[in-house]
């Protein structure tokens, strides 16, 4: 029983240390992707590590959600959104998916809103 508890605790600690996104190849080059392999984006209107994409914007650009127990590590930080929910940021830039990307590797969101949205590069 003790060995199982140690193993579970060890796995939980290792999982907590994992980055919230991975790196994958896209038509735009290397990009950060979420757990489903979907391309992540950054938004030029986000300033000072604060998300400017709220309400209807966040419906089209779902934030890379963070839980209350997630902690910043290295280049990864947790941002509190206007609605009180948390999301991940990479190098101070909040990360989002794009609702119209349909398959892993899609980059349809790149350049949207007069060039304000960009593929998140590692």
Biotite code that builds the C-alpha atoms (Angstrom):
import biotite.structure as struc

atoms = struc.array([
    struc.Atom([0.000, 0.000, 0.000], chain_id="A", res_id=1, res_name="UNK", atom_name="CA", element="C"),
    struc.Atom([2.802, 2.411, 0.895], chain_id="A", res_id=2, res_name="UNK", atom_name="CA", element="C"),
    struc.Atom([4.596, 1.686, -2.400], chain_id="A", res_id=3, res_name="UNK", atom_name="CA", element="C"),
    struc.Atom([1.408, 2.465, -4.337], chain_id="A", res_id=4, res_name="UNK", atom_name="CA", element="C"),
    struc.Atom([0.965, 5.770, -2.507], chain_id="A", res_id=5, res_name="UNK", atom_name="CA", element="C"),
    struc.Atom([4.590, 6.725, -3.238], chain_id="A", res_id=6, res_name="UNK", atom_name="CA", element="C"),
    struc.Atom([4.185, 5.775, -6.903], chain_id="A", res_id=7, res_name="UNK", atom_name="CA", element="C"),
    struc.Atom([0.967, 7.793, -7.251], chain_id="A", res_id=8, res_name="UNK", atom_name="CA", element="C"),
    struc.Atom([2.534, 10.791, -5.510], chain_id="A", res_id=9, res_name="UNK", atom_name="CA", element="C"),
    struc.Atom([5.616, 10.522, -7.730], chain_id="A", res_id=10, res_name="UNK", atom_name="CA", element="C"),
    struc.Atom([3.499, 10.386, -10.901], chain_id="A", res_id=11, res_name="UNK", atom_name="CA", element="C"),
    struc.Atom([1.435, 13.379, -9.769], chain_id="A", res_id=12, res_name="UNK", atom_name="CA", element="C"),
    struc.Atom([4.611, 15.382, -9.077], chain_id="A", res_id=13, res_name="UNK", atom_name="CA", element="C"),
    struc.Atom([6.071, 14.446, -12.480], chain_id="A", res_id=14, res_name="UNK", atom_name="CA", element="C"),
    struc.Atom([2.812, 15.397, -14.228], chain_id="A", res_id=15, res_name="UNK", atom_name="CA", element="C"),
    struc.Atom([2.738, 18.755, -12.427], chain_id="A", res_id=16, res_name="UNK", atom_name="CA", element="C"),
    struc.Atom([6.212, 19.513, -13.781], chain_id="A", res_id=17, res_name="UNK", atom_name="CA", element="C"),
    struc.Atom([5.245, 18.838, -17.410], chain_id="A", res_id=18, res_name="UNK", atom_name="CA", element="C"),
    struc.Atom([4.878, 21.806, -19.721], chain_id="A", res_id=19, res_name="UNK", atom_name="CA", element="C"),
    struc.Atom([1.254, 22.703, -20.515], chain_id="A", res_id=20, res_name="UNK", atom_name="CA", element="C"),
    struc.Atom([1.970, 22.554, -24.271], chain_id="A", res_id=21, res_name="UNK", atom_name="CA", element="C"),
    struc.Atom([4.166, 20.642, -26.695], chain_id="A", res_id=22, res_name="UNK", atom_name="CA", element="C"),
    struc.Atom([6.130, 21.616, -29.794], chain_id="A", res_id=23, res_name="UNK", atom_name="CA", element="C"),
    struc.Atom([4.969, 20.359, -33.193], chain_id="A", res_id=24, res_name="UNK", atom_name="CA", element="C"),
    struc.Atom([5.603, 21.020, -36.873], chain_id="A", res_id=25, res_name="UNK", atom_name="CA", element="C"),
    struc.Atom([3.036, 23.098, -38.798], chain_id="A", res_id=26, res_name="UNK", atom_name="CA", element="C"),
    struc.Atom([2.966, 24.706, -42.236], chain_id="A", res_id=27, res_name="UNK", atom_name="CA", element="C"),
    struc.Atom([4.246, 27.843, -40.445], chain_id="A", res_id=28, res_name="UNK", atom_name="CA", element="C"),
    struc.Atom([7.166, 25.980, -38.849], chain_id="A", res_id=29, res_name="UNK", atom_name="CA", element="C"),
    struc.Atom([7.552, 24.847, -35.243], chain_id="A", res_id=30, res_name="UNK", atom_name="CA", element="C"),
    struc.Atom([4.651, 25.864, -33.021], chain_id="A", res_id=31, res_name="UNK", atom_name="CA", element="C"),
    struc.Atom([3.341, 25.326, -29.529], chain_id="A", res_id=32, res_name="UNK", atom_name="CA", element="C"),
    struc.Atom([0.337, 22.977, -29.523], chain_id="A", res_id=33, res_name="UNK", atom_name="CA", element="C"),
    struc.Atom([-2.150, 21.905, -26.870], chain_id="A", res_id=34, res_name="UNK", atom_name="CA", element="C"),
    struc.Atom([-2.704, 18.345, -25.607], chain_id="A", res_id=35, res_name="UNK", atom_name="CA", element="C"),
    struc.Atom([-4.863, 17.588, -28.679], chain_id="A", res_id=36, res_name="UNK", atom_name="CA", element="C"),
    struc.Atom([-2.089, 18.785, -31.016], chain_id="A", res_id=37, res_name="UNK", atom_name="CA", element="C"),
    struc.Atom([-3.965, 21.951, -31.976], chain_id="A", res_id=38, res_name="UNK", atom_name="CA", element="C"),
    struc.Atom([-1.885, 25.024, -32.778], chain_id="A", res_id=39, res_name="UNK", atom_name="CA", element="C"),
    struc.Atom([-1.670, 27.717, -30.111], chain_id="A", res_id=40, res_name="UNK", atom_name="CA", element="C"),
    struc.Atom([-1.606, 31.442, -30.815], chain_id="A", res_id=41, res_name="UNK", atom_name="CA", element="C"),
    struc.Atom([-0.587, 34.728, -29.205], chain_id="A", res_id=42, res_name="UNK", atom_name="CA", element="C"),
    struc.Atom([-2.489, 38.019, -29.497], chain_id="A", res_id=43, res_name="UNK", atom_name="CA", element="C"),
    struc.Atom([-0.785, 41.390, -30.063], chain_id="A", res_id=44, res_name="UNK", atom_name="CA", element="C"),
    struc.Atom([-3.385, 43.178, -27.918], chain_id="A", res_id=45, res_name="UNK", atom_name="CA", element="C"),
    struc.Atom([-2.308, 41.222, -24.810], chain_id="A", res_id=46, res_name="UNK", atom_name="CA", element="C"),
    struc.Atom([-0.029, 43.568, -22.862], chain_id="A", res_id=47, res_name="UNK", atom_name="CA", element="C"),
    struc.Atom([2.003, 42.937, -19.732], chain_id="A", res_id=48, res_name="UNK", atom_name="CA", element="C"),
    struc.Atom([0.991, 39.285, -19.502], chain_id="A", res_id=49, res_name="UNK", atom_name="CA", element="C"),
    struc.Atom([-2.722, 40.211, -19.301], chain_id="A", res_id=50, res_name="UNK", atom_name="CA", element="C"),
    struc.Atom([-5.279, 38.669, -21.637], chain_id="A", res_id=51, res_name="UNK", atom_name="CA", element="C"),
    struc.Atom([-7.229, 41.166, -23.750], chain_id="A", res_id=52, res_name="UNK", atom_name="CA", element="C"),
    struc.Atom([-9.342, 38.392, -25.316], chain_id="A", res_id=53, res_name="UNK", atom_name="CA", element="C"),
    struc.Atom([-12.504, 38.063, -23.243], chain_id="A", res_id=54, res_name="UNK", atom_name="CA", element="C"),
    struc.Atom([-16.211, 37.393, -23.834], chain_id="A", res_id=55, res_name="UNK", atom_name="CA", element="C"),
    struc.Atom([-16.997, 36.648, -27.497], chain_id="A", res_id=56, res_name="UNK", atom_name="CA", element="C"),
    struc.Atom([-13.294, 36.801, -28.326], chain_id="A", res_id=57, res_name="UNK", atom_name="CA", element="C"),
    struc.Atom([-12.573, 33.920, -25.924], chain_id="A", res_id=58, res_name="UNK", atom_name="CA", element="C"),
    struc.Atom([-15.362, 31.878, -27.561], chain_id="A", res_id=59, res_name="UNK", atom_name="CA", element="C"),
    struc.Atom([-13.521, 32.115, -30.886], chain_id="A", res_id=60, res_name="UNK", atom_name="CA", element="C"),
    struc.Atom([-10.066, 31.922, -29.307], chain_id="A", res_id=61, res_name="UNK", atom_name="CA", element="C"),
    struc.Atom([-10.333, 29.475, -26.370], chain_id="A", res_id=62, res_name="UNK", atom_name="CA", element="C"),
    struc.Atom([-7.624, 30.178, -23.775], chain_id="A", res_id=63, res_name="UNK", atom_name="CA", element="C"),
    struc.Atom([-5.186, 27.404, -22.858], chain_id="A", res_id=64, res_name="UNK", atom_name="CA", element="C"),
    struc.Atom([-6.818, 26.704, -19.494], chain_id="A", res_id=65, res_name="UNK", atom_name="CA", element="C"),
    struc.Atom([-4.817, 26.323, -16.297], chain_id="A", res_id=66, res_name="UNK", atom_name="CA", element="C"),
    struc.Atom([-6.157, 24.862, -13.070], chain_id="A", res_id=67, res_name="UNK", atom_name="CA", element="C"),
    struc.Atom([-6.018, 26.425, -9.626], chain_id="A", res_id=68, res_name="UNK", atom_name="CA", element="C"),
    struc.Atom([-3.219, 24.008, -8.700], chain_id="A", res_id=69, res_name="UNK", atom_name="CA", element="C"),
    struc.Atom([-1.021, 24.795, -11.732], chain_id="A", res_id=70, res_name="UNK", atom_name="CA", element="C"),
    struc.Atom([2.159, 26.695, -10.920], chain_id="A", res_id=71, res_name="UNK", atom_name="CA", element="C"),
    struc.Atom([4.523, 28.798, -13.008], chain_id="A", res_id=72, res_name="UNK", atom_name="CA", element="C"),
    struc.Atom([7.731, 27.076, -14.070], chain_id="A", res_id=73, res_name="UNK", atom_name="CA", element="C"),
    struc.Atom([10.514, 28.478, -16.243], chain_id="A", res_id=74, res_name="UNK", atom_name="CA", element="C"),
    struc.Atom([9.017, 30.205, -19.296], chain_id="A", res_id=75, res_name="UNK", atom_name="CA", element="C"),
    struc.Atom([5.488, 29.150, -18.261], chain_id="A", res_id=76, res_name="UNK", atom_name="CA", element="C"),
    struc.Atom([3.266, 31.393, -16.156], chain_id="A", res_id=77, res_name="UNK", atom_name="CA", element="C"),
    struc.Atom([-0.374, 31.336, -15.094], chain_id="A", res_id=78, res_name="UNK", atom_name="CA", element="C"),
    struc.Atom([-2.521, 34.367, -15.948], chain_id="A", res_id=79, res_name="UNK", atom_name="CA", element="C"),
    struc.Atom([-5.787, 35.236, -14.211], chain_id="A", res_id=80, res_name="UNK", atom_name="CA", element="C"),
    struc.Atom([-8.380, 36.291, -16.772], chain_id="A", res_id=81, res_name="UNK", atom_name="CA", element="C"),
    struc.Atom([-11.073, 38.977, -16.371], chain_id="A", res_id=82, res_name="UNK", atom_name="CA", element="C"),
    struc.Atom([-13.626, 36.228, -15.597], chain_id="A", res_id=83, res_name="UNK", atom_name="CA", element="C"),
    struc.Atom([-11.404, 34.896, -12.787], chain_id="A", res_id=84, res_name="UNK", atom_name="CA", element="C"),
    struc.Atom([-10.428, 31.734, -14.693], chain_id="A", res_id=85, res_name="UNK", atom_name="CA", element="C"),
    struc.Atom([-6.767, 30.909, -15.204], chain_id="A", res_id=86, res_name="UNK", atom_name="CA", element="C"),
    struc.Atom([-4.847, 30.336, -18.399], chain_id="A", res_id=87, res_name="UNK", atom_name="CA", element="C"),
    struc.Atom([-1.287, 29.554, -19.418], chain_id="A", res_id=88, res_name="UNK", atom_name="CA", element="C"),
    struc.Atom([1.186, 32.044, -20.845], chain_id="A", res_id=89, res_name="UNK", atom_name="CA", element="C"),
    struc.Atom([4.526, 31.288, -22.499], chain_id="A", res_id=90, res_name="UNK", atom_name="CA", element="C"),
    struc.Atom([7.288, 33.855, -22.025], chain_id="A", res_id=91, res_name="UNK", atom_name="CA", element="C"),
    struc.Atom([4.637, 36.247, -20.687], chain_id="A", res_id=92, res_name="UNK", atom_name="CA", element="C"),
    struc.Atom([2.268, 35.821, -23.648], chain_id="A", res_id=93, res_name="UNK", atom_name="CA", element="C"),
    struc.Atom([-1.145, 34.237, -23.006], chain_id="A", res_id=94, res_name="UNK", atom_name="CA", element="C"),
    struc.Atom([-1.914, 31.258, -25.269], chain_id="A", res_id=95, res_name="UNK", atom_name="CA", element="C"),
    struc.Atom([-5.088, 30.468, -27.204], chain_id="A", res_id=96, res_name="UNK", atom_name="CA", element="C"),
    struc.Atom([-6.415, 27.930, -29.692], chain_id="A", res_id=97, res_name="UNK", atom_name="CA", element="C"),
    struc.Atom([-8.513, 28.993, -32.728], chain_id="A", res_id=98, res_name="UNK", atom_name="CA", element="C"),
    struc.Atom([-12.022, 27.567, -33.119], chain_id="A", res_id=99, res_name="UNK", atom_name="CA", element="C"),
    struc.Atom([-11.681, 27.218, -36.906], chain_id="A", res_id=100, res_name="UNK", atom_name="CA", element="C"),
    struc.Atom([-8.583, 25.030, -36.789], chain_id="A", res_id=101, res_name="UNK", atom_name="CA", element="C"),
    struc.Atom([-10.042, 21.576, -37.447], chain_id="A", res_id=102, res_name="UNK", atom_name="CA", element="C"),
    struc.Atom([-7.046, 19.223, -37.258], chain_id="A", res_id=103, res_name="UNK", atom_name="CA", element="C"),
    struc.Atom([-3.652, 19.114, -35.558], chain_id="A", res_id=104, res_name="UNK", atom_name="CA", element="C"),
    struc.Atom([-1.192, 21.268, -37.464], chain_id="A", res_id=105, res_name="UNK", atom_name="CA", element="C"),
    struc.Atom([-3.837, 23.642, -38.874], chain_id="A", res_id=106, res_name="UNK", atom_name="CA", element="C"),
    struc.Atom([-2.762, 27.302, -38.702], chain_id="A", res_id=107, res_name="UNK", atom_name="CA", element="C"),
    struc.Atom([-5.852, 29.097, -39.993], chain_id="A", res_id=108, res_name="UNK", atom_name="CA", element="C"),
    struc.Atom([-5.722, 31.586, -37.097], chain_id="A", res_id=109, res_name="UNK", atom_name="CA", element="C"),
    struc.Atom([-2.348, 33.004, -38.084], chain_id="A", res_id=110, res_name="UNK", atom_name="CA", element="C"),
    struc.Atom([-2.701, 36.621, -39.223], chain_id="A", res_id=111, res_name="UNK", atom_name="CA", element="C"),
    struc.Atom([-6.353, 37.054, -38.211], chain_id="A", res_id=112, res_name="UNK", atom_name="CA", element="C"),
    struc.Atom([-7.661, 40.463, -37.064], chain_id="A", res_id=113, res_name="UNK", atom_name="CA", element="C"),
    struc.Atom([-5.377, 42.433, -39.387], chain_id="A", res_id=114, res_name="UNK", atom_name="CA", element="C"),
    struc.Atom([-2.331, 40.443, -38.341], chain_id="A", res_id=115, res_name="UNK", atom_name="CA", element="C"),
    struc.Atom([-2.880, 40.644, -34.558], chain_id="A", res_id=116, res_name="UNK", atom_name="CA", element="C"),
    struc.Atom([-2.916, 36.838, -34.080], chain_id="A", res_id=117, res_name="UNK", atom_name="CA", element="C"),
    struc.Atom([0.252, 34.781, -34.534], chain_id="A", res_id=118, res_name="UNK", atom_name="CA", element="C"),
    struc.Atom([1.248, 31.144, -34.252], chain_id="A", res_id=119, res_name="UNK", atom_name="CA", element="C"),
    struc.Atom([2.953, 30.732, -30.862], chain_id="A", res_id=120, res_name="UNK", atom_name="CA", element="C"),
    struc.Atom([6.566, 29.841, -31.600], chain_id="A", res_id=121, res_name="UNK", atom_name="CA", element="C"),
    struc.Atom([8.649, 27.935, -29.055], chain_id="A", res_id=122, res_name="UNK", atom_name="CA", element="C"),
])
